[in-house]
């Protein structure tokens, strides 16, 4: 699961799955996409709490 997703695949309000790193396999809605920095902010469920995380765009794919 490597490769950069197409910018149009990851959109605010859409769902993504984290593919790498400590949050791998978590899914959640996209809150913000920063194409300049190549980062995505999303909300994931960690131990029953909605947690906002910021991960590299290359570490997510649209679901």
Predicted model as a PDB file, atoms N, CA, C, CB and O in Angstrom, pLDDT in the B-factor column:
MODEL        1                                                                  
ATOM      1  N   UNK A   1       0.822  -1.181   0.000  1.00 44.00           N  
ATOM      2  CA  UNK A   1       0.000   0.000   0.000  1.00 44.00           C  
ATOM      3  C   UNK A   1       0.868   1.247   0.000  1.00 44.00           C  
ATOM      4  CB  UNK A   1      -0.936  -0.003   1.194  1.00 44.00           C  
ATOM      5  O   UNK A   1       0.841   2.051   0.931  1.00 44.00           O  
ATOM      6  N   UNK A   2       1.604   1.376  -1.024  1.00 47.00           N  
ATOM      7  CA  UNK A   2       2.460   2.549  -1.098  1.00 47.00           C  
ATOM      8  C   UNK A   2       2.003   3.434  -2.233  1.00 47.00           C  
ATOM      9  CB  UNK A   2       3.931   2.152  -1.281  1.00 47.00           C  
ATOM     10  O   UNK A   2       1.100   3.076  -2.989  1.00 47.00           O  
ATOM     11  N   UNK A   3       2.621   4.580  -2.349  1.00 50.00           N  
ATOM     12  CA  UNK A   3       2.276   5.506  -3.410  1.00 50.00           C  
ATOM     13  C   UNK A   3       1.421   6.638  -2.897  1.00 50.00           C  
ATOM     14  CB  UNK A   3       1.564   4.788  -4.525  1.00 50.00           C  
ATOM     15  O   UNK A   3       0.663   6.491  -1.938  1.00 50.00           O  
ATOM     16  N   UNK A   4       1.557   7.751  -3.544  1.00 50.00           N  
ATOM     17  CA  UNK A   4       0.834   8.949  -3.150  1.00 50.00           C  
ATOM     18  C   UNK A   4      -0.581   8.883  -3.699  1.00 50.00           C  
ATOM     19  CB  UNK A   4       1.557  10.220  -3.645  1.00 50.00           C  
ATOM     20  O   UNK A   4      -0.764   8.631  -4.890  1.00 50.00           O  
ATOM     21  N   UNK A   5      -1.590   9.104  -2.857  1.00 45.00           N  
ATOM     22  CA  UNK A   5      -2.951   9.117  -3.375  1.00 45.00           C  
ATOM     23  C   UNK A   5      -3.168  10.330  -4.270  1.00 45.00           C  
ATOM     24  CB  UNK A   5      -3.966   9.114  -2.225  1.00 45.00           C  
ATOM     25  O   UNK A   5      -2.490  11.348  -4.129  1.00 45.00           O  
ATOM     26  N   UNK A   6      -4.103  10.214  -5.177  1.00 54.00           N  
ATOM     27  CA  UNK A   6      -4.441  11.369  -5.997  1.00 54.00           C  
ATOM     28  C   UNK A   6      -5.083  12.406  -5.092  1.00 54.00           C  
ATOM     29  CB  UNK A   6      -5.391  10.979  -7.178  1.00 54.00           C  
ATOM     30  O   UNK A   6      -5.879  12.063  -4.218  1.00 54.00           O  
ATOM     31  N   UNK A   7      -4.743  13.664  -5.293  1.00 53.00           N  
ATOM     32  CA  UNK A   7      -5.268  14.720  -4.436  1.00 53.00           C  
ATOM     33  C   UNK A   7      -6.789  14.717  -4.408  1.00 53.00           C  
ATOM     34  CB  UNK A   7      -4.762  16.074  -4.903  1.00 53.00           C  
ATOM     35  O   UNK A   7      -7.387  15.027  -3.378  1.00 53.00           O  
ATOM     36  N   UNK A   8      -7.424  14.370  -5.525  1.00 60.00           N  
ATOM     37  CA  UNK A   8      -8.880  14.395  -5.584  1.00 60.00           C  
ATOM     38  C   UNK A   8      -9.506  13.251  -4.790  1.00 60.00           C  
ATOM     39  CB  UNK A   8      -9.341  14.332  -7.027  1.00 60.00           C  
ATOM     40  O   UNK A   8     -10.689  13.316  -4.456  1.00 60.00           O  
ATOM     41  N   UNK A   9      -8.732  12.198  -4.478  1.00 86.00           N  
ATOM     42  CA  UNK A   9      -9.256  11.060  -3.713  1.00 86.00           C  
ATOM     43  C   UNK A   9      -9.496  11.415  -2.249  1.00 86.00           C  
ATOM     44  CB  UNK A   9      -8.295   9.880  -3.803  1.00 86.00           C  
ATOM     45  O   UNK A   9     -10.407  10.868  -1.627  1.00 86.00           O  
ATOM     46  N   UNK A  10      -8.703  12.313  -1.693  1.00 92.00           N  
ATOM     47  CA  UNK A  10      -8.795  12.679  -0.284  1.00 92.00           C  
ATOM     48  C   UNK A  10      -9.402  14.072  -0.190  1.00 92.00           C  
ATOM     49  CB  UNK A  10      -7.394  12.628   0.411  1.00 92.00           C  
ATOM     50  O   UNK A  10      -8.768  15.065  -0.548  1.00 92.00           O  
ATOM     51  N   UNK A  11     -10.643  14.133   0.297  1.00 94.00           N  
ATOM     52  CA  UNK A  11     -11.364  15.400   0.364  1.00 94.00           C  
ATOM     53  C   UNK A  11     -11.965  15.598   1.744  1.00 94.00           C  
ATOM     54  CB  UNK A  11     -12.460  15.457  -0.706  1.00 94.00           C  
ATOM     55  O   UNK A  11     -12.287  14.633   2.438  1.00 94.00           O  
ATOM     56  N   UNK A  12     -12.113  16.854   2.135  1.00 96.00           N  
ATOM     57  CA  UNK A  12     -12.750  17.179   3.410  1.00 96.00           C  
ATOM     58  C   UNK A  12     -14.140  16.560   3.437  1.00 96.00           C  
ATOM     59  CB  UNK A  12     -12.824  18.720   3.626  1.00 96.00           C  
ATOM     60  O   UNK A  12     -14.920  16.716   2.498  1.00 96.00           O  
ATOM     61  N   UNK A  13     -14.437  15.863   4.515  1.00 96.00           N  
ATOM     62  CA  UNK A  13     -15.729  15.196   4.665  1.00 96.00           C  
ATOM     63  C   UNK A  13     -15.718  13.757   4.199  1.00 96.00           C  
ATOM     64  CB  UNK A  13     -16.775  15.945   3.914  1.00 96.00           C  
ATOM     65  O   UNK A  13     -16.602  12.981   4.563  1.00 96.00           O  
ATOM     66  N   UNK A  14     -14.724  13.387   3.394  1.00 96.00           N  
ATOM     67  CA  UNK A  14     -14.620  12.010   2.923  1.00 96.00           C  
ATOM     68  C   UNK A  14     -13.947  11.130   3.951  1.00 96.00           C  
ATOM     69  CB  UNK A  14     -13.858  11.951   1.612  1.00 96.00           C  
ATOM     70  O   UNK A  14     -13.310  11.620   4.883  1.00 96.00           O  
ATOM     71  N   UNK A  15     -14.088   9.841   3.779  1.00 97.00           N  
ATOM     72  CA  UNK A  15     -13.465   8.896   4.694  1.00 97.00           C  
ATOM     73  C   UNK A  15     -12.123   8.418   4.169  1.00 97.00           C  
ATOM     74  CB  UNK A  15     -14.380   7.711   4.931  1.00 97.00           C  
ATOM     75  O   UNK A  15     -11.942   8.238   2.964  1.00 97.00           O  
ATOM     76  N   UNK A  16     -11.182   8.213   5.084  1.00 97.00           N  
ATOM     77  CA  UNK A  16      -9.873   7.669   4.721  1.00 97.00           C  
ATOM     78  C   UNK A  16      -9.461   6.599   5.714  1.00 97.00           C  
ATOM     79  CB  UNK A  16      -8.809   8.784   4.663  1.00 97.00           C  
ATOM     80  O   UNK A  16      -9.950   6.554   6.843  1.00 97.00           O  
ATOM     81  N   UNK A  17      -8.553   5.737   5.274  1.00 97.00           N  
ATOM     82  CA  UNK A  17      -7.924   4.729   6.129  1.00 97.00           C  
ATOM     83  C   UNK A  17      -6.443   5.059   6.201  1.00 97.00           C  
ATOM     84  CB  UNK A  17      -8.160   3.266   5.584  1.00 97.00           C  
ATOM     85  O   UNK A  17      -5.808   5.307   5.176  1.00 97.00           O  
ATOM     86  N   UNK A  18      -5.888   5.064   7.410  1.00 97.00           N  
ATOM     87  CA  UNK A  18      -4.459   5.281   7.597  1.00 97.00           C  
ATOM     88  C   UNK A  18      -3.756   3.971   7.256  1.00 97.00           C  
ATOM     89  CB  UNK A  18      -4.127   5.753   9.068  1.00 97.00           C  
ATOM     90  O   UNK A  18      -4.129   2.917   7.771  1.00 97.00           O  
ATOM     91  N   UNK A  19      -2.747   4.026   6.397  1.00 96.00           N  
ATOM     92  CA  UNK A  19      -2.091   2.815   5.907  1.00 96.00           C  
ATOM     93  C   UNK A  19      -0.743   2.536   6.557  1.00 96.00           C  
ATOM     94  CB  UNK A  19      -1.908   2.911   4.434  1.00 96.00           C  
ATOM     95  O   UNK A  19      -0.238   1.419   6.455  1.00 96.00           O  
ATOM     96  N   UNK A  20      -0.146   3.527   7.226  1.00 96.00           N  
ATOM     97  CA  UNK A  20       1.178   3.362   7.811  1.00 96.00           C  
ATOM     98  C   UNK A  20       1.263   4.088   9.141  1.00 96.00           C  
ATOM     99  CB  UNK A  20       2.260   3.873   6.855  1.00 96.00           C  
ATOM    100  O   UNK A  20       0.419   4.925   9.461  1.00 96.00           O  
ATOM    101  N   UNK A  21       2.284   3.761   9.906  1.00 95.00           N  
ATOM    102  CA  UNK A  21       2.544   4.475  11.149  1.00 95.00           C  
ATOM    103  C   UNK A  21       1.748   3.940  12.318  1.00 95.00           C  
ATOM    104  CB  UNK A  21       2.248   5.924  10.973  1.00 95.00           C  
ATOM    105  O   UNK A  21       1.094   2.903  12.215  1.00 95.00           O  
ATOM    106  N   UNK A  22       1.805   4.657  13.441  1.00 95.00           N  
ATOM    107  CA  UNK A  22       1.158   4.175  14.669  1.00 95.00           C  
ATOM    108  C   UNK A  22      -0.370   4.133  14.588  1.00 95.00           C  
ATOM    109  CB  UNK A  22       1.563   5.049  15.825  1.00 95.00           C  
ATOM    110  O   UNK A  22      -1.007   3.460  15.398  1.00 95.00           O  
ATOM    111  N   UNK A  23      -0.958   4.828  13.639  1.00 96.00           N  
ATOM    112  CA  UNK A  23      -2.408   4.837  13.495  1.00 96.00           C  
ATOM    113  C   UNK A  23      -2.892   3.957  12.344  1.00 96.00           C  
ATOM    114  CB  UNK A  23      -2.891   6.251  13.290  1.00 96.00           C  
ATOM    115  O   UNK A  23      -4.038   4.077  11.912  1.00 96.00           O  
ATOM    116  N   UNK A  24      -2.026   3.075  11.846  1.00 97.00           N  
ATOM    117  CA  UNK A  24      -2.361   2.209  10.709  1.00 97.00           C  
ATOM    118  C   UNK A  24      -3.656   1.439  10.971  1.00 97.00           C  
ATOM    119  CB  UNK A  24      -1.208   1.224  10.423  1.00 97.00           C  
ATOM    120  O   UNK A  24      -3.893   0.957  12.079  1.00 97.00           O  
ATOM    121  N   UNK A  25      -4.479   1.335   9.944  1.00 97.00           N  
ATOM    122  CA  UNK A  25      -5.753   0.619   9.919  1.00 97.00           C  
ATOM    123  C   UNK A  25      -6.907   1.364  10.582  1.00 97.00           C  
ATOM    124  CB  UNK A  25      -5.588  -0.700  10.580  1.00 97.00           C  
ATOM    125  O   UNK A  25      -8.031   0.861  10.592  1.00 97.00           O  
ATOM    126  N   UNK A  26      -6.660   2.543  11.132  1.00 97.00           N  
ATOM    127  CA  UNK A  26      -7.764   3.340  11.657  1.00 97.00           C  
ATOM    128  C   UNK A  26      -8.409   4.118  10.518  1.00 97.00           C  
ATOM    129  CB  UNK A  26      -7.276   4.302  12.771  1.00 97.00           C  
ATOM    130  O   UNK A  26      -7.734   4.519   9.570  1.00 97.00           O  
ATOM    131  N   UNK A  27      -9.707   4.327  10.616  1.00 97.00           N  
ATOM    132  CA  UNK A  27     -10.427   5.083   9.596  1.00 97.00           C  
ATOM    133  C   UNK A  27     -11.158   6.242  10.241  1.00 97.00           C  
ATOM    134  CB  UNK A  27     -11.413   4.182   8.833  1.00 97.00           C  
ATOM    135  O   UNK A  27     -11.456   6.220  11.435  1.00 97.00           O  
ATOM    136  N   UNK A  28     -11.443   7.254   9.435  1.00 98.00           N  
ATOM    137  CA  UNK A  28     -12.198   8.388   9.945  1.00 98.00           C  
ATOM    138  C   UNK A  28     -12.436   9.425   8.875  1.00 98.00           C  
ATOM    139  CB  UNK A  28     -11.484   9.012  11.111  1.00 98.00           C  
ATOM    140  O   UNK A  28     -11.875   9.354   7.782  1.00 98.00           O  
ATOM    141  N   UNK A  29     -13.282  10.398   9.207  1.00 98.00           N  
ATOM    142  CA  UNK A  29     -13.578  11.470   8.260  1.00 98.00           C  
ATOM    143  C   UNK A  29     -12.461  12.514   8.235  1.00 98.00           C  
ATOM    144  CB  UNK A  29     -14.910  12.135   8.614  1.00 98.00           C  
ATOM    145  O   UNK A  29     -11.841  12.809   9.257  1.00 98.00           O  
ATOM    146  N   UNK A  30     -12.222  13.062   7.050  1.00 98.00           N  
ATOM    147  CA  UNK A  30     -11.196  14.092   6.863  1.00 98.00           C  
ATOM    148  C   UNK A  30     -11.745  15.433   7.325  1.00 98.00           C  
ATOM    149  CB  UNK A  30     -10.740  14.168   5.377  1.00 98.00           C  
ATOM    150  O   UNK A  30     -12.835  15.844   6.926  1.00 98.00           O  
ATOM    151  N   UNK A  31     -10.969  16.116   8.179  1.00 98.00           N  
ATOM    152  CA  UNK A  31     -11.336  17.444   8.655  1.00 98.00           C  
ATOM    153  C   UNK A  31     -10.680  18.533   7.829  1.00 98.00           C  
ATOM    154  CB  UNK A  31     -10.958  17.603  10.113  1.00 98.00           C  
ATOM    155  O   UNK A  31     -11.276  19.586   7.600  1.00 98.00           O  
ATOM    156  N   UNK A  32      -9.448  18.287   7.379  1.00 98.00           N  
ATOM    157  CA  UNK A  32      -8.708  19.282   6.604  1.00 98.00           C  
ATOM    158  C   UNK A  32      -7.616  18.594   5.801  1.00 98.00           C  
ATOM    159  CB  UNK A  32      -8.100  20.366   7.529  1.00 98.00           C  
ATOM    160  O   UNK A  32      -7.062  17.580   6.225  1.00 98.00           O  
ATOM    161  N   UNK A  33      -7.314  19.158   4.633  1.00 96.00           N  
ATOM    162  CA  UNK A  33      -6.224  18.669   3.794  1.00 96.00           C  
ATOM    163  C   UNK A  33      -5.311  19.846   3.498  1.00 96.00           C  
ATOM    164  CB  UNK A  33      -6.757  18.013   2.470  1.00 96.00           C  
ATOM    165  O   UNK A  33      -5.766  20.872   2.992  1.00 96.00           O  
ATOM    166  N   UNK A  34      -4.038  19.711   3.807  1.00 96.00           N  
ATOM    167  CA  UNK A  34      -3.043  20.743   3.528  1.00 96.00           C  
ATOM    168  C   UNK A  34      -2.121  20.198   2.433  1.00 96.00           C  
ATOM    169  CB  UNK A  34      -2.230  21.138   4.832  1.00 96.00           C  
ATOM    170  O   UNK A  34      -1.158  19.484   2.715  1.00 96.00           O  
ATOM    171  N   UNK A  35      -2.430  20.546   1.185  1.00 92.00           N  
ATOM    172  CA  UNK A  35      -1.656  20.026   0.060  1.00 92.00           C  
ATOM    173  C   UNK A  35      -0.254  20.613   0.016  1.00 92.00           C  
ATOM    174  CB  UNK A  35      -2.372  20.314  -1.245  1.00 92.00           C  
ATOM    175  O   UNK A  35       0.660  19.979  -0.511  1.00 92.00           O  
ATOM    176  N   UNK A  36      -0.063  21.809   0.558  1.00 95.00           N  
ATOM    177  CA  UNK A  36       1.264  22.432   0.578  1.00 95.00           C  
ATOM    178  C   UNK A  36       2.197  21.639   1.481  1.00 95.00           C  
ATOM    179  CB  UNK A  36       1.176  23.903   1.053  1.00 95.00           C  
ATOM    180  O   UNK A  36       3.324  21.330   1.095  1.00 95.00           O  
ATOM    181  N   UNK A  37       1.729  21.307   2.691  1.00 97.00           N  
ATOM    182  CA  UNK A  37       2.537  20.537   3.636  1.00 97.00           C  
ATOM    183  C   UNK A  37       2.432  19.039   3.403  1.00 97.00           C  
ATOM    184  CB  UNK A  37       2.123  20.858   5.051  1.00 97.00           C  
ATOM    185  O   UNK A  37       3.237  18.268   3.926  1.00 97.00           O  
ATOM    186  N   UNK A  38       1.431  18.617   2.611  1.00 95.00           N  
ATOM    187  CA  UNK A  38       1.229  17.187   2.375  1.00 95.00           C  
ATOM    188  C   UNK A  38       0.704  16.474   3.604  1.00 95.00           C  
ATOM    189  CB  UNK A  38       2.520  16.543   1.929  1.00 95.00           C  
ATOM    190  O   UNK A  38       1.118  15.351   3.891  1.00 95.00           O  
ATOM    191  N   UNK A  39      -0.215  17.118   4.345  1.00 97.00           N  
ATOM    192  CA  UNK A  39      -0.756  16.571   5.585  1.00 97.00           C  
ATOM    193  C   UNK A  39      -2.276  16.494   5.530  1.00 97.00           C  
ATOM    194  CB  UNK A  39      -0.315  17.417   6.780  1.00 97.00           C  
ATOM    195  O   UNK A  39      -2.927  17.248   4.807  1.00 97.00           O  
ATOM    196  N   UNK A  40      -2.826  15.570   6.307  1.00 97.00           N  
ATOM    197  CA  UNK A  40      -4.272  15.396   6.413  1.00 97.00           C  
ATOM    198  C   UNK A  40      -4.638  15.369   7.889  1.00 97.00           C  
ATOM    199  CB  UNK A  40      -4.749  14.091   5.689  1.00 97.00           C  
ATOM    200  O   UNK A  40      -3.975  14.700   8.682  1.00 97.00           O  
ATOM    201  N   UNK A  41      -5.690  16.093   8.262  1.00 98.00           N  
ATOM    202  CA  UNK A  41      -6.221  16.027   9.622  1.00 98.00           C  
ATOM    203  C   UNK A  41      -7.513  15.236   9.558  1.00 98.00           C  
ATOM    204  CB  UNK A  41      -6.454  17.461  10.235  1.00 98.00           C  
ATOM    205  O   UNK A  41      -8.372  15.501   8.717  1.00 98.00           O  
ATOM    206  N   UNK A  42      -7.649  14.259  10.454  1.00 98.00           N  
ATOM    207  CA  UNK A  42      -8.856  13.464  10.511  1.00 98.00           C  
ATOM    208  C   UNK A  42      -9.170  13.101  11.946  1.00 98.00           C  
ATOM    209  CB  UNK A  42      -8.719  12.209   9.658  1.00 98.00           C  
ATOM    210  O   UNK A  42      -8.341  13.265  12.841  1.00 98.00           O  
ATOM    211  N   UNK A  43     -10.379  12.607  12.154  1.00 98.00           N  
ATOM    212  CA  UNK A  43     -10.807  12.155  13.466  1.00 98.00           C  
ATOM    213  C   UNK A  43     -10.888  10.640  13.449  1.00 98.00           C  
ATOM    214  CB  UNK A  43     -12.168  12.783  13.863  1.00 98.00           C  
ATOM    215  O   UNK A  43     -11.503  10.051  12.560  1.00 98.00           O  
ATOM    216  N   UNK A  44     -10.256  10.004  14.452  1.00 98.00           N  
ATOM    217  CA  UNK A  44     -10.313   8.548  14.588  1.00 98.00           C  
ATOM    218  C   UNK A  44     -10.794   8.200  15.988  1.00 98.00           C  
ATOM    219  CB  UNK A  44      -8.925   7.902  14.304  1.00 98.00           C  
ATOM    220  O   UNK A  44     -10.718   9.022  16.901  1.00 98.00           O  
ATOM    221  N   UNK A  45     -11.284   6.992  16.151  1.00 96.00           N  
ATOM    222  CA  UNK A  45     -11.764   6.511  17.445  1.00 96.00           C  
ATOM    223  C   UNK A  45     -10.626   5.769  18.137  1.00 96.00           C  
ATOM    224  CB  UNK A  45     -13.016   5.587  17.280  1.00 96.00           C  
ATOM    225  O   UNK A  45     -10.204   4.707  17.680  1.00 96.00           O  
ATOM    226  N   UNK A  46     -10.131   6.331  19.241  1.00 94.00           N  
ATOM    227  CA  UNK A  46      -9.076   5.682  20.027  1.00 94.00           C  
ATOM    228  C   UNK A  46      -9.618   5.459  21.429  1.00 94.00           C  
ATOM    229  CB  UNK A  46      -7.758   6.544  20.057  1.00 94.00           C  
ATOM    230  O   UNK A  46      -9.882   6.410  22.165  1.00 94.00           O  
ATOM    231  N   UNK A  47      -9.781   4.191  21.790  1.00 94.00           N  
ATOM    232  CA  UNK A  47     -10.297   3.802  23.102  1.00 94.00           C  
ATOM    233  C   UNK A  47     -11.623   4.482  23.431  1.00 94.00           C  
ATOM    234  CB  UNK A  47      -9.278   4.127  24.174  1.00 94.00           C  
ATOM    235  O   UNK A  47     -11.853   4.911  24.562  1.00 94.00           O  
ATOM    236  N   UNK A  48     -12.483   4.573  22.430  1.00 96.00           N  
ATOM    237  CA  UNK A  48     -13.808   5.127  22.632  1.00 96.00           C  
ATOM    238  C   UNK A  48     -13.910   6.640  22.562  1.00 96.00           C  
ATOM    239  CB  UNK A  48     -14.306   4.690  23.919  1.00 96.00           C  
ATOM    240  O   UNK A  48     -15.000   7.192  22.712  1.00 96.00           O  
ATOM    241  N   UNK A  49     -12.799   7.318  22.339  1.00 96.00           N  
ATOM    242  CA  UNK A  49     -12.808   8.780  22.239  1.00 96.00           C  
ATOM    243  C   UNK A  49     -12.475   9.213  20.815  1.00 96.00           C  
ATOM    244  CB  UNK A  49     -11.806   9.404  23.237  1.00 96.00           C  
ATOM    245  O   UNK A  49     -11.579   8.656  20.182  1.00 96.00           O  
ATOM    246  N   UNK A  50     -13.197  10.202  20.323  1.00 96.00           N  
ATOM    247  CA  UNK A  50     -12.882  10.786  19.020  1.00 96.00           C  
ATOM    248  C   UNK A  50     -11.624  11.627  19.184  1.00 96.00           C  
ATOM    249  CB  UNK A  50     -14.079  11.649  18.464  1.00 96.00           C  
ATOM    250  O   UNK A  50     -11.600  12.580  19.964  1.00 96.00           O  
ATOM    251  N   UNK A  51     -10.583  11.270  18.448  1.00 97.00           N  
ATOM    252  CA  UNK A  51      -9.289  11.933  18.574  1.00 97.00           C  
ATOM    253  C   UNK A  51      -8.875  12.501  17.226  1.00 97.00           C  
ATOM    254  CB  UNK A  51      -8.215  10.956  19.106  1.00 97.00           C  
ATOM    255  O   UNK A  51      -8.918  11.811  16.208  1.00 97.00           O  
ATOM    256  N   UNK A  52      -8.474  13.772  17.231  1.00 98.00           N  
ATOM    257  CA  UNK A  52      -8.018  14.428  16.006  1.00 98.00           C  
ATOM    258  C   UNK A  52      -6.534  14.121  15.816  1.00 98.00           C  
ATOM    259  CB  UNK A  52      -8.271  15.975  16.063  1.00 98.00           C  
ATOM    260  O   UNK A  52      -5.725  14.338  16.718  1.00 98.00           O  
ATOM    261  N   UNK A  53      -6.185  13.611  14.625  1.00 98.00           N  
ATOM    262  CA  UNK A  53      -4.787  13.325  14.317  1.00 98.00           C  
ATOM    263  C   UNK A  53      -4.392  14.023  13.031  1.00 98.00           C  
ATOM    264  CB  UNK A  53      -4.546  11.808  14.204  1.00 98.00           C  
ATOM    265  O   UNK A  53      -5.244  14.375  12.215  1.00 98.00           O  
ATOM    266  N   UNK A  54      -3.097  14.219  12.856  1.00 98.00           N  
ATOM    267  CA  UNK A  54      -2.529  14.856  11.668  1.00 98.00           C  
ATOM    268  C   UNK A  54      -1.472  13.901  11.125  1.00 98.00           C  
ATOM    269  CB  UNK A  54      -1.914  16.285  11.996  1.00 98.00           C  
ATOM    270  O   UNK A  54      -0.474  13.631  11.794  1.00 98.00           O  
ATOM    271  N   UNK A  55      -1.686  13.394   9.923  1.00 97.00           N  
ATOM    272  CA  UNK A  55      -0.781  12.404   9.330  1.00 97.00           C  
ATOM    273  C   UNK A  55      -0.377  12.843   7.921  1.00 97.00           C  
ATOM    274  CB  UNK A  55      -1.450  11.002   9.291  1.00 97.00           C  
ATOM    275  O   UNK A  55      -1.048  13.677   7.313  1.00 97.00           O  
ATOM    276  N   UNK A  56       0.714  12.283   7.404  1.00 97.00           N  
ATOM    277  CA  UNK A  56       1.118  12.609   6.034  1.00 97.00           C  
ATOM    278  C   UNK A  56       0.062  12.135   5.027  1.00 97.00           C  
ATOM    279  CB  UNK A  56       2.489  11.971   5.711  1.00 97.00           C  
ATOM    280  O   UNK A  56      -0.547  11.081   5.211  1.00 97.00           O  
ATOM    281  N   UNK A  57      -0.143  12.900   3.989  1.00 95.00           N  
ATOM    282  CA  UNK A  57      -1.070  12.537   2.920  1.00 95.00           C  
ATOM    283  C   UNK A  57      -0.706  11.191   2.306  1.00 95.00           C  
ATOM    284  CB  UNK A  57      -1.084  13.618   1.841  1.00 95.00           C  
ATOM    285  O   UNK A  57      -1.584  10.443   1.875  1.00 95.00           O  
ATOM    286  N   UNK A  58       0.585  10.882   2.266  1.00 94.00           N  
ATOM    287  CA  UNK A  58       1.039   9.615   1.688  1.00 94.00           C  
ATOM    288  C   UNK A  58       0.669   8.415   2.549  1.00 94.00           C  
ATOM    289  CB  UNK A  58       2.538   9.648   1.485  1.00 94.00           C  
ATOM    290  O   UNK A  58       0.767   7.279   2.086  1.00 94.00           O  
ATOM    291  N   UNK A  59       0.241   8.642   3.801  1.00 96.00           N  
ATOM    292  CA  UNK A  59      -0.107   7.554   4.711  1.00 96.00           C  
ATOM    293  C   UNK A  59      -1.592   7.264   4.790  1.00 96.00           C  
ATOM    294  CB  UNK A  59       0.395   7.863   6.070  1.00 96.00           C  
ATOM    295  O   UNK A  59      -2.029   6.504   5.653  1.00 96.00           O  
ATOM    296  N   UNK A  60      -2.386   7.865   3.892  1.00 96.00           N  
ATOM    297  CA  UNK A  60      -3.827   7.604   3.889  1.00 96.00           C  
ATOM    298  C   UNK A  60      -4.298   7.240   2.500  1.00 96.00           C  
ATOM    299  CB  UNK A  60      -4.602   8.819   4.404  1.00 96.00           C  
ATOM    300  O   UNK A  60      -3.667   7.574   1.497  1.00 96.00           O  
ATOM    301  N   UNK A  61      -5.437   6.538   2.467  1.00 96.00           N  
ATOM    302  CA  UNK A  61      -6.112   6.288   1.191  1.00 96.00           C  
ATOM    303  C   UNK A  61      -7.601   6.435   1.402  1.00 96.00           C  
ATOM    304  CB  UNK A  61      -5.769   4.877   0.628  1.00 96.00           C  
ATOM    305  O   UNK A  61      -8.130   6.106   2.464  1.00 96.00           O  
ATOM    306  N   UNK A  62      -8.265   6.929   0.385  1.00 95.00           N  
ATOM    307  CA  UNK A  62      -9.714   7.139   0.466  1.00 95.00           C  
ATOM    308  C   UNK A  62     -10.432   5.801   0.554  1.00 95.00           C  
ATOM    309  CB  UNK A  62     -10.221   7.940  -0.753  1.00 95.00           C  
ATOM    310  O   UNK A  62     -10.026   4.817  -0.065  1.00 95.00           O  
ATOM    311  N   UNK A  63     -11.514   5.782   1.340  1.00 93.00           N  
ATOM    312  CA  UNK A  63     -12.337   4.559   1.441  1.00 93.00           C  
ATOM    313  C   UNK A  63     -13.753   4.856   1.011  1.00 93.00           C  
ATOM    314  CB  UNK A  63     -12.327   3.992   2.883  1.00 93.00           C  
ATOM    315  O   UNK A  63     -14.602   3.965   1.022  1.00 93.00           O  
TER     316      UNK A  63                                                      
ENDMDL                                                                          
END                                                                             
